Amino acid sequence: MVANGTTNPATLLAICVAEAALKVGVTDVVVCPGSRSAPLAWQFAALANKGRIKLHTRIDEREAAFLALGLAKKSNRPVPVVVTSGTAVANLLPAVVEAHHSGVPLIVLSADRLAAVRRNSAPQTTIQPGMFENFVKTQVDTATATEQIYAAFQNSITGHFGPVHINTQFDLPLMPTDPTAVIAEVAVAEFKEVIAESKPLTLPARGLLIVGDISPGPQVEKLAQFAKAAGYPIIWEPTAQLHSSDNALSYGALLLQTGKTPKPDVVISVGLIGLSRSVLALLKSTPKHIAIHLPNSGSDLPNPVLSAQESINYIPQALTPAESSWLSTWQELDQLAGQVVIKNLNSETLTGPNTAVELWNQLADDSNLFISASWPVRHIEMYAQTRTGLTVFGNRGVNGIDGLISTACGVALNATQRTYLLIGDIAFLHGMAGLNISDFNVKPNLTVVVVDNDGSGIFSQLEQGDPAYSKYFEQIFGTPHGRDLWVIAEALGVPAARVTTKSEFVSALNRTNKIPGIHVIVCTTGQRSAEQAQITKITKEVNEAL
């Protein structure tokens, strides 16, 4: 740490934070403008100027936190977000909650006034310590340089990954007395990925592997190897990264809806699961449910319906010989379902399901796909076929529709190939501030595909979609917006197009694939009632085909 007689306390504390960041392998930092946070912002800007980190600035604290979340999702490294005091800190809560539940090492660096002025009506001052108490692994509240700061950074990637909160109390002067008093030449730490062990386990021959949201990495291949050795079919959610496995089914959740599938003796679940009620019902009804709690996931047990008799932190090596007819029976049912799905989604007119599936099929193997919560991720889960390549992300911790554009930007900024975001129109409007990126920042190579059915389609599938509740449905659930979304994108300086047919959509994708920066493609999909009718028809015909 640089220190001399003229270095003020604020600068010393900020240097301590910056050194701790480098020591745990931080390569990206997100900064929001503010006065009280100036000591931190200055040090990280100096590091960026030396090429030692990448600095990203955003004016909206909520979007900044989700950007940091996306950067951390893609890199598996801690990513700090720097904000000033007051409501700026409170705006980070949604992203912190998501980071907690999905096991992402998000670092909240909040600036504050000295503790003595709290509860004394000091301007822009509130009670920041404890603001994220239920959702962070570590909290530090300090006015001086301390080893607790480094320990907090390190804790974000120790054991089960998760967010931490470091609240830094700064007194005047905020800017360094000597502008050259910046961080010393601290080496950036090598980052090593945590990998789950493999251990032998005696299991029944008739089982299923159900995989939800997990981080890309070596554990994906280990899970695929386990399923192949055990002869277990894989039912995968889109962010499971197992859509190219030999044992993966294309339409597992759709098959379970029919009630005509063979009954397994055991279900092995991995990661955050729960998109489909049919999958959750299977967990409850199967005699034995074993949940795998991966080391780089969040701290919460992966047991959404309290059905797991056992939770393990390793990937099993099946000791029981595989029963080939068990897998082949599921694969034959999967083929029958596929014939129905492909026939029904073959129209030129865009709907929510065929837009999602067309995007899935069109993307190159080395692409990244970020999928929004609500209907888009369920369309992929139900109707997308297995395929090679493609790394898939989503905010599956608490399934929120906020901050998705910024999170996808974070993934894209840490990716070598183009990233695509599949998002609904309401989620797009909710997070459109994520498109507001100043020219001081690197623009991500991101294509935003908006499924625009003028409102919230998913509620039509839920209890409130029953005709008995139609009187207030549109007002409080459907929430039509009537906005031209491509105009909104253009107003924020983002090139945009509007398409209504599959051919137009594919053409727009091909046209923008090699053009750097952000692009928005708005896919107008018609009436929500027609989409619901299509979904109902597919479900009915699959049931009849089995």
C-alpha positions as CSV (number, residue, x, y, z in Angstrom):
1,M,0.0,0.0,0.0
2,V,1.3,3.5,-0.9
3,A,1.4,5.7,2.2
4,N,3.1,8.8,3.3
5,G,2.6,11.7,5.6
6,T,0.1,13.4,3.3
7,T,-2.0,10.4,2.4
8,N,-5.5,11.1,3.9
9,P,-7.6,8.3,5.7
10,A,-10.1,8.1,2.8
11,T,-7.4,7.4,0.3
12,L,-5.7,4.8,2.6
13,L,-9.0,3.0,3.0
14,A,-9.8,3.0,-0.7
15,I,-6.3,1.7,-1.5
16,C,-6.9,-1.2,1.0
17,V,-10.1,-2.1,-0.8
18,A,-8.5,-2.0,-4.3
19,E,-5.6,-4.1,-3.1
20,A,-8.0,-6.7,-1.7
21,A,-9.8,-6.8,-5.0
22,L,-6.7,-7.6,-6.9
23,K,-5.5,-10.2,-4.4
24,V,-8.7,-12.3,-5.0
25,G,-8.5,-12.0,-8.8
26,V,-10.9,-9.2,-9.6
27,T,-10.7,-8.2,-13.2
28,D,-13.9,-6.1,-13.7
29,V,-15.4,-3.3,-11.5
30,V,-18.6,-1.4,-12.0
31,V,-18.8,2.2,-10.7
32,C,-21.7,4.5,-10.3
33,P,-21.2,8.3,-10.1
34,G,-21.3,9.8,-6.6
35,S,-19.5,12.1,-4.2
36,R,-19.0,9.9,-1.0
37,S,-17.7,7.0,-3.1
38,A,-15.1,9.2,-4.9
39,P,-12.1,7.6,-3.0
40,L,-13.0,4.1,-4.4
41,A,-13.9,5.3,-7.8
42,W,-10.6,7.2,-8.1
43,Q,-8.5,4.1,-7.2
44,F,-10.3,1.8,-9.6
45,A,-10.1,4.3,-12.4
46,A,-6.3,4.5,-11.8
47,L,-6.1,0.7,-12.0
48,A,-8.1,0.7,-15.2
49,N,-5.9,3.4,-16.7
50,K,-2.9,1.0,-16.0
51,G,-4.7,-1.8,-17.8
52,R,-5.0,-3.9,-14.6
53,I,-8.8,-4.0,-14.5
54,K,-11.7,-3.2,-16.8
55,L,-13.9,-0.4,-15.5
56,H,-17.6,-0.1,-16.3
57,T,-19.6,2.9,-15.4
58,R,-23.4,3.2,-15.1
59,I,-25.7,5.9,-13.9
60,D,-28.4,3.6,-12.5
61,E,-27.4,1.7,-9.4
62,R,-29.9,-1.1,-9.9
63,E,-28.7,-1.7,-13.5
64,A,-25.0,-1.4,-12.3
65,A,-25.5,-4.2,-9.8
66,F,-27.1,-6.5,-12.4
67,L,-24.3,-5.7,-14.8
68,A,-21.8,-6.8,-12.1
69,L,-23.9,-9.9,-11.6
70,G,-23.6,-10.8,-15.3
71,L,-19.9,-10.1,-15.3
72,A,-19.5,-12.5,-12.3
73,K,-21.8,-15.1,-13.8
74,K,-19.7,-15.4,-16.9
75,S,-16.3,-15.2,-15.3
76,N,-17.0,-16.9,-11.9
77,R,-14.8,-14.2,-10.4
78,P,-15.8,-11.7,-7.7
79,V,-17.1,-8.4,-9.3
80,P,-17.4,-5.3,-7.1
81,V,-20.1,-2.6,-7.7
82,V,-19.2,0.8,-6.2
83,V,-22.0,3.2,-5.1
84,T,-22.4,6.3,-3.0
85,S,-24.4,6.5,0.2
86,G,-28.2,6.6,0.8
87,T,-30.8,5.2,-1.6
88,A,-28.0,4.3,-4.0
89,V,-27.2,1.4,-1.8
90,A,-30.8,0.3,-1.4
91,N,-31.1,0.0,-5.2
92,L,-28.7,-2.9,-5.2
93,L,-31.0,-5.2,-3.2
94,P,-32.6,-7.0,-6.2
95,A,-29.2,-8.0,-7.6
96,V,-27.9,-9.0,-4.2
97,V,-30.9,-11.3,-3.6
98,E,-30.4,-12.9,-7.0
99,A,-26.6,-13.3,-6.3
100,H,-27.4,-15.0,-2.9
101,H,-29.8,-17.5,-4.3
102,S,-27.8,-18.4,-7.4
103,G,-24.4,-18.4,-5.8
104,V,-22.7,-15.5,-7.5
105,P,-19.7,-13.6,-5.9
106,L,-21.1,-10.0,-6.2
107,I,-19.2,-7.5,-4.0
108,V,-21.2,-4.5,-2.7
109,L,-18.8,-1.6,-2.1
110,S,-21.0,1.1,-0.5
111,A,-19.6,4.5,0.6
112,D,-20.9,6.0,3.8
113,R,-20.3,8.9,6.2
114,L,-18.8,8.2,9.6
115,A,-20.8,6.0,11.9
116,A,-21.1,8.9,14.4
117,V,-23.5,10.9,12.2
118,R,-26.0,8.1,11.7
119,R,-29.4,8.7,13.1
120,N,-28.5,12.4,13.4
121,S,-30.1,13.7,10.1
122,A,-26.8,13.9,8.2
123,P,-27.6,14.5,4.5
124,Q,-27.8,11.4,2.3
125,T,-27.2,9.1,5.3
126,T,-29.2,6.1,6.3
127,I,-28.5,2.8,8.1
128,Q,-26.5,0.9,5.5
129,P,-24.9,-1.8,7.6
130,G,-27.3,-4.7,7.8
131,M,-29.2,-3.6,4.7
132,F,-28.5,-7.0,3.0
133,E,-28.1,-9.0,6.2
134,N,-30.1,-12.0,5.1
135,F,-28.4,-12.2,1.7
136,V,-24.7,-11.7,2.1
137,K,-22.0,-14.1,3.5
138,T,-20.0,-11.3,5.1
139,Q,-20.6,-7.7,6.2
140,V,-17.8,-5.3,7.0
141,D,-18.4,-1.7,8.3
142,T,-15.2,0.2,8.6
143,A,-13.6,3.6,8.5
144,T,-10.0,2.3,8.4
145,A,-7.9,-0.1,6.4
146,T,-8.3,-3.6,7.9
147,E,-7.6,-7.3,7.0
148,Q,-11.4,-7.8,7.3
149,I,-11.8,-6.3,3.8
150,Y,-9.6,-8.9,2.1
151,A,-11.3,-11.6,4.2
152,A,-14.7,-10.5,2.9
153,F,-13.6,-10.5,-0.7
154,Q,-12.1,-14.0,-0.2
155,N,-15.3,-15.3,1.5
156,S,-17.3,-14.6,-1.6
157,I,-15.5,-17.5,-3.4
158,T,-14.9,-19.7,-0.4
159,G,-17.3,-22.6,0.2
160,H,-20.6,-21.9,-1.6
161,F,-20.2,-18.7,-3.6
162,G,-22.2,-15.7,-2.7
163,P,-22.3,-11.9,-2.3
164,V,-20.6,-9.8,0.4
165,H,-21.1,-6.2,1.6
166,I,-18.2,-3.9,2.5
167,N,-19.5,-0.5,3.8
168,T,-16.7,2.0,3.8
169,Q,-17.0,5.1,6.0
170,F,-15.2,8.1,4.4
171,D,-14.6,11.5,6.0
172,L,-13.5,14.6,4.2
173,P,-11.3,15.1,2.3
174,L,-12.5,12.5,-0.2
175,M,-10.0,13.0,-3.0
176,P,-6.4,12.1,-2.5
177,T,-4.2,15.0,-1.3
178,D,-1.6,13.6,-3.8
179,P,-3.4,12.4,-6.9
180,T,-0.4,10.0,-7.6
181,A,-1.0,8.2,-4.3
182,V,-2.6,5.1,-5.8
183,I,-2.3,1.4,-5.3
184,A,1.0,-0.4,-5.3
185,E,1.9,-3.2,-7.7
186,V,-0.1,-6.0,-6.2
187,A,-0.2,-9.1,-8.2
188,V,-3.6,-10.3,-9.5
189,A,-4.5,-13.6,-7.9
190,E,-4.9,-16.7,-10.0
191,F,-8.4,-17.9,-10.0
192,K,-9.1,-21.6,-9.6
193,E,-12.5,-23.0,-10.3
194,V,-14.2,-25.2,-7.6
195,I,-15.0,-28.7,-9.0
196,A,-17.3,-31.2,-7.4
197,E,-15.8,-34.5,-6.4
198,S,-17.1,-37.9,-7.7
199,K,-17.8,-40.8,-5.4
200,P,-19.4,-44.2,-5.9
201,L,-23.0,-44.6,-4.9
202,T,-25.4,-47.6,-5.3
203,L,-28.5,-46.5,-7.1
204,P,-31.6,-48.2,-8.7
205,A,-31.3,-48.9,-12.4
206,R,-34.4,-46.9,-13.2
207,G,-33.7,-43.3,-12.4
208,L,-33.8,-39.8,-13.8
209,L,-31.3,-36.9,-13.7
210,I,-33.0,-33.6,-13.5
211,V,-30.7,-30.6,-13.9
212,G,-31.6,-27.0,-13.3
213,D,-29.5,-23.8,-13.2
214,I,-25.8,-24.5,-12.8
215,S,-22.6,-22.7,-13.8
216,P,-20.8,-23.7,-17.0
217,G,-17.7,-25.7,-16.2
218,P,-16.2,-29.2,-15.6
219,Q,-19.1,-30.4,-13.5
220,V,-21.4,-30.3,-16.6
221,E,-19.3,-33.0,-18.3
222,K,-19.1,-35.0,-15.1
223,L,-22.9,-35.0,-14.8
224,A,-23.2,-36.1,-18.5
225,Q,-20.8,-39.0,-17.8
226,F,-22.8,-40.0,-14.7
227,A,-26.0,-40.1,-16.6
228,K,-24.5,-42.2,-19.5
229,A,-22.9,-44.7,-17.1
230,A,-26.2,-45.1,-15.1
231,G,-28.4,-45.1,-18.2
232,Y,-30.5,-42.3,-16.8
233,P,-32.4,-39.9,-19.1
234,I,-31.7,-36.2,-18.4
235,I,-34.5,-33.7,-18.0
236,W,-32.8,-30.3,-18.3
237,E,-33.8,-26.7,-17.8
238,P,-32.3,-24.3,-20.3
239,T,-29.5,-23.1,-18.0
240,A,-28.4,-26.6,-17.1
241,Q,-25.8,-26.7,-19.9
242,L,-26.7,-30.3,-20.6
243,H,-28.7,-29.9,-23.8
244,S,-26.0,-31.6,-25.9
245,S,-25.6,-34.7,-23.7
246,D,-26.2,-38.1,-25.2
247,N,-28.9,-38.9,-22.6
248,A,-30.6,-35.6,-22.7
249,L,-34.3,-35.6,-23.6
250,S,-35.7,-32.7,-25.7
251,Y,-39.2,-32.5,-24.2
252,G,-38.8,-34.0,-20.7
253,A,-41.0,-31.5,-18.9
254,L,-43.7,-31.7,-21.6
255,L,-43.7,-35.5,-21.3
256,L,-44.2,-35.4,-17.6
257,Q,-47.3,-33.2,-18.1
258,T,-49.1,-36.2,-19.7
259,G,-48.8,-38.5,-16.8
260,K,-48.0,-41.3,-19.2
261,T,-44.2,-41.7,-18.6
262,P,-42.6,-44.6,-16.7
263,K,-42.2,-44.2,-13.0
264,P,-38.6,-43.8,-11.8
265,D,-37.4,-45.4,-8.6
266,V,-35.0,-42.5,-7.9
267,V,-34.6,-38.9,-9.1
268,I,-31.2,-37.2,-8.8
269,S,-31.6,-33.4,-9.0
270,V,-28.8,-30.8,-9.5
271,G,-28.9,-27.1,-9.2
272,L,-31.8,-24.7,-9.0
273,I,-34.9,-26.4,-10.4
274,G,-38.5,-25.6,-10.5
275,L,-39.6,-24.0,-13.9
276,S,-42.2,-26.7,-14.5
277,R,-44.9,-27.8,-12.1
278,S,-44.7,-31.3,-13.7
279,V,-41.1,-31.6,-12.6
280,L,-41.8,-30.5,-9.1
281,A,-44.7,-33.0,-8.9
282,L,-42.3,-35.8,-10.0
283,L,-39.9,-34.9,-7.1
284,K,-42.8,-35.3,-4.7
285,S,-44.1,-38.6,-6.1
286,T,-40.8,-40.5,-6.6
287,P,-39.9,-42.9,-3.8
288,K,-36.3,-41.6,-3.6
289,H,-35.0,-38.1,-4.3
290,I,-31.3,-37.2,-3.9
291,A,-30.3,-33.5,-4.3
292,I,-26.8,-32.6,-5.4
293,H,-25.5,-29.4,-3.8
294,L,-22.7,-28.2,-6.0
295,P,-19.8,-26.3,-4.3
296,N,-20.1,-23.2,-6.6
297,S,-23.8,-22.8,-6.1
298,G,-25.6,-20.8,-3.5
299,S,-25.8,-21.7,0.2
300,D,-29.5,-22.7,0.1
301,L,-30.2,-26.4,-0.2
302,P,-31.6,-27.4,-3.7
303,N,-34.8,-28.9,-2.3
304,P,-37.7,-26.7,-3.5
305,V,-40.6,-29.0,-2.5
306,L,-38.9,-30.6,0.5
307,S,-38.8,-34.0,-1.1
308,A,-35.1,-34.8,-0.9
309,Q,-34.3,-37.6,1.6
310,E,-30.6,-36.9,1.1
311,S,-28.4,-34.0,0.0
312,I,-24.9,-34.7,-1.2
313,N,-22.1,-32.4,-2.4
314,Y,-20.5,-34.7,-5.0
315,I,-21.4,-36.2,-8.3
316,P,-22.1,-39.9,-8.0
317,Q,-20.4,-42.8,-9.8
318,A,-23.3,-45.3,-10.3
319,L,-22.4,-48.8,-9.1
320,T,-25.6,-50.4,-10.5
321,P,-25.4,-51.6,-14.2
322,A,-27.5,-49.5,-16.6
323,E,-30.8,-50.9,-17.9
324,S,-30.8,-50.0,-21.6
325,S,-34.5,-50.5,-22.1
326,W,-35.2,-47.8,-19.5
327,L,-33.4,-45.1,-21.5
328,S,-34.7,-46.2,-24.8
329,T,-38.3,-46.1,-23.6
330,W,-37.9,-42.5,-22.6
331,Q,-36.2,-41.7,-25.9
332,E,-39.0,-43.2,-27.9
333,L,-41.6,-41.1,-26.0
334,D,-39.4,-38.0,-26.6
335,Q,-39.4,-38.6,-30.4
336,L,-43.2,-38.9,-30.4
337,A,-43.5,-35.6,-28.6
338,G,-41.0,-34.0,-30.9
339,Q,-43.1,-34.8,-34.0
340,V,-46.0,-32.9,-32.5
341,V,-44.0,-29.9,-31.4
342,I,-42.2,-29.5,-34.7
343,K,-45.4,-29.7,-36.7
344,N,-47.1,-27.1,-34.5
345,L,-44.3,-24.6,-34.5
346,N,-43.6,-24.8,-38.2
347,S,-45.7,-21.8,-39.2
348,E,-44.2,-18.6,-40.7
349,T,-46.2,-16.4,-38.4
350,L,-44.3,-15.6,-35.2
351,T,-45.6,-16.8,-31.8
352,G,-43.8,-16.8,-28.5
353,P,-42.9,-20.5,-28.7
354,N,-41.7,-20.6,-32.3
355,T,-39.7,-17.3,-31.8
356,A,-37.9,-18.9,-28.9
357,V,-37.2,-22.2,-30.6
358,E,-36.1,-20.5,-33.9
359,L,-33.6,-18.4,-32.0
360,W,-32.4,-21.5,-30.2
361,N,-31.9,-23.4,-33.5
362,Q,-30.3,-20.5,-35.4
363,L,-27.5,-19.7,-33.0
364,A,-23.9,-20.8,-33.6
365,D,-22.3,-23.4,-31.2
366,D,-20.0,-20.8,-29.7
367,S,-22.7,-18.3,-28.9
368,N,-24.0,-17.3,-25.4
369,L,-27.7,-17.2,-24.8
370,F,-29.3,-15.4,-21.9
371,I,-32.9,-16.3,-21.3
372,S,-35.4,-14.1,-19.4
373,A,-37.7,-15.4,-16.7
374,S,-41.4,-15.9,-17.2
375,W,-42.5,-17.3,-20.6
376,P,-39.3,-17.2,-22.7
377,V,-37.4,-19.6,-20.5
378,R,-40.4,-21.9,-20.3
379,H,-40.8,-21.9,-24.1
380,I,-37.3,-23.1,-24.4
381,E,-37.7,-25.7,-21.6
382,M,-40.9,-27.2,-23.2
383,Y,-40.2,-27.0,-27.0
384,A,-36.4,-26.7,-27.7
385,Q,-34.6,-29.7,-29.0
386,T,-31.2,-31.0,-27.8
387,R,-28.4,-29.4,-29.8
388,T,-24.6,-29.1,-29.7
389,G,-22.8,-26.0,-28.4
390,L,-24.4,-22.9,-26.9
391,T,-23.7,-21.7,-23.4
392,V,-26.9,-20.6,-21.6
393,F,-27.4,-18.1,-18.7
394,G,-30.3,-16.7,-16.8
395,N,-31.2,-15.1,-13.5
396,R,-32.8,-18.2,-12.0
397,G,-32.0,-17.5,-8.3
398,V,-35.4,-15.8,-7.7
399,N,-36.7,-15.7,-11.3
400,G,-37.1,-11.9,-11.4
401,I,-37.7,-10.0,-14.6
402,D,-35.7,-6.9,-13.4
403,G,-32.2,-6.1,-14.5
404,L,-32.1,-8.7,-17.3
405,I,-30.7,-6.5,-20.0
406,S,-27.9,-5.3,-17.7
407,T,-27.1,-8.9,-16.6
408,A,-26.9,-10.0,-20.2
409,C,-24.6,-7.1,-20.9
410,G,-22.3,-8.3,-18.2
411,V,-22.2,-11.8,-19.7
412,A,-21.5,-10.3,-23.1
413,L,-18.7,-8.1,-21.9
414,N,-16.8,-11.1,-20.6
415,A,-17.5,-13.3,-23.7
416,T,-15.4,-13.6,-26.8
417,Q,-18.4,-14.4,-29.0
418,R,-21.8,-12.6,-29.4
419,T,-24.4,-13.0,-26.7
420,Y,-28.1,-13.1,-27.3
421,L,-30.8,-12.2,-24.9
422,L,-34.3,-13.7,-25.3
423,I,-36.7,-11.4,-23.3
424,G,-40.4,-10.7,-23.0
425,D,-41.8,-7.2,-23.6
426,I,-42.7,-6.4,-20.0
427,A,-39.2,-7.5,-18.8
428,F,-37.7,-5.3,-21.6
429,L,-39.7,-2.3,-20.4
430,H,-38.7,-3.1,-16.8
431,G,-35.0,-3.1,-17.6
432,M,-34.7,-0.7,-20.6
433,A,-32.3,1.5,-18.6
434,G,-29.8,-1.2,-19.1
435,L,-29.5,0.0,-22.7
436,N,-28.4,3.5,-21.6
437,I,-24.7,3.0,-21.9
438,S,-22.4,6.1,-22.3
439,D,-19.7,6.3,-24.9
440,F,-17.0,6.1,-22.2
441,N,-17.9,2.4,-21.9
442,V,-17.2,-0.5,-24.1
443,K,-20.4,-1.6,-25.8
444,P,-21.2,-5.3,-25.4
445,N,-21.8,-7.5,-28.5
446,L,-25.4,-8.3,-27.6
447,T,-28.5,-9.0,-29.6
448,V,-31.7,-8.4,-27.6
449,V,-34.6,-10.5,-29.0
450,V,-37.9,-9.2,-27.6
451,V,-41.0,-11.4,-27.7
452,D,-43.7,-8.7,-27.9
453,N,-47.2,-9.9,-27.3
454,D,-48.3,-6.6,-25.6
455,G,-48.4,-7.8,-22.1
456,S,-47.8,-10.6,-19.6
457,G,-48.6,-13.8,-21.3
458,I,-47.6,-16.3,-18.6
459,F,-50.5,-15.5,-16.3
460,S,-52.9,-17.0,-18.9
461,Q,-51.4,-20.4,-17.9
462,L,-51.9,-19.9,-14.2
463,E,-54.9,-19.9,-11.9
464,Q,-55.7,-16.3,-12.6
465,G,-56.1,-17.1,-16.3
466,D,-59.3,-19.0,-15.6
467,P,-62.3,-17.3,-17.4
468,A,-63.9,-16.8,-14.0
469,Y,-61.4,-14.1,-13.3
470,S,-61.6,-12.3,-16.6
471,K,-63.2,-9.1,-15.3
472,Y,-59.9,-7.7,-14.0
473,F,-57.4,-9.9,-15.8
474,E,-56.1,-7.4,-18.3
475,Q,-55.9,-4.6,-15.8
476,I,-53.9,-6.3,-13.1
477,F,-52.3,-9.4,-14.8
478,G,-52.2,-8.9,-18.6
479,T,-51.0,-5.3,-18.3
480,P,-50.9,-4.4,-22.0
481,H,-48.5,-1.5,-22.7
482,G,-49.2,-0.5,-26.3
483,R,-45.7,0.8,-26.8
484,D,-43.4,0.6,-29.9
485,L,-40.5,-1.1,-28.3
486,W,-38.1,-0.6,-31.3
487,V,-38.7,3.1,-31.0
488,I,-37.7,3.0,-27.3
489,A,-34.5,1.2,-28.3
490,E,-33.7,3.7,-31.0
491,A,-34.3,6.6,-28.6
492,L,-31.5,5.1,-26.4
493,G,-29.2,5.0,-29.4
494,V,-29.5,1.3,-30.0
495,P,-30.2,0.1,-33.6
496,A,-33.5,-1.8,-33.7
497,A,-35.8,-3.7,-36.1
498,R,-39.4,-5.0,-35.9
499,V,-40.3,-8.3,-37.4
500,T,-43.5,-10.3,-37.7
501,T,-42.5,-13.5,-39.6
502,K,-40.0,-16.2,-39.1
503,S,-38.2,-15.3,-42.3
504,E,-37.9,-11.7,-41.3
505,F,-36.6,-12.7,-37.9
506,V,-33.9,-15.0,-39.4
507,S,-32.9,-12.3,-41.8
508,A,-32.6,-9.7,-39.0
509,L,-30.4,-12.2,-37.0
510,N,-28.1,-12.8,-39.9
511,R,-27.9,-9.1,-40.7
512,T,-26.8,-8.1,-37.2
513,N,-24.6,-11.1,-36.2
514,K,-21.3,-9.6,-37.4
515,I,-22.0,-5.9,-36.6
516,P,-20.4,-5.0,-33.2
517,G,-22.4,-3.5,-30.4
518,I,-26.0,-3.9,-29.2
519,H,-28.9,-4.6,-31.5
520,V,-32.6,-5.0,-30.6
521,I,-35.0,-7.2,-32.7
522,V,-38.6,-6.8,-31.6
523,C,-40.7,-9.9,-32.6
524,T,-44.4,-9.1,-32.7
525,T,-46.2,-12.3,-31.9
526,G,-49.9,-11.3,-32.1
527,Q,-52.6,-12.0,-29.6
528,R,-51.7,-13.6,-26.3
529,S,-54.9,-15.7,-26.5
530,A,-53.6,-17.2,-29.8
531,E,-50.3,-18.1,-28.1
532,Q,-52.2,-19.8,-25.2
533,A,-54.3,-21.7,-27.7
534,Q,-51.2,-23.0,-29.4
535,I,-49.7,-24.1,-26.1
536,T,-52.9,-25.9,-25.2
537,K,-53.1,-27.6,-28.6
538,I,-49.5,-28.9,-28.3
539,T,-50.1,-30.3,-24.8
540,K,-53.3,-32.0,-26.0
541,E,-51.7,-33.5,-29.1
542,V,-48.6,-34.8,-27.2
543,N,-50.9,-36.5,-24.7
544,E,-52.8,-38.1,-27.5
545,A,-49.6,-39.2,-29.3
546,L,-48.2,-41.1,-26.3
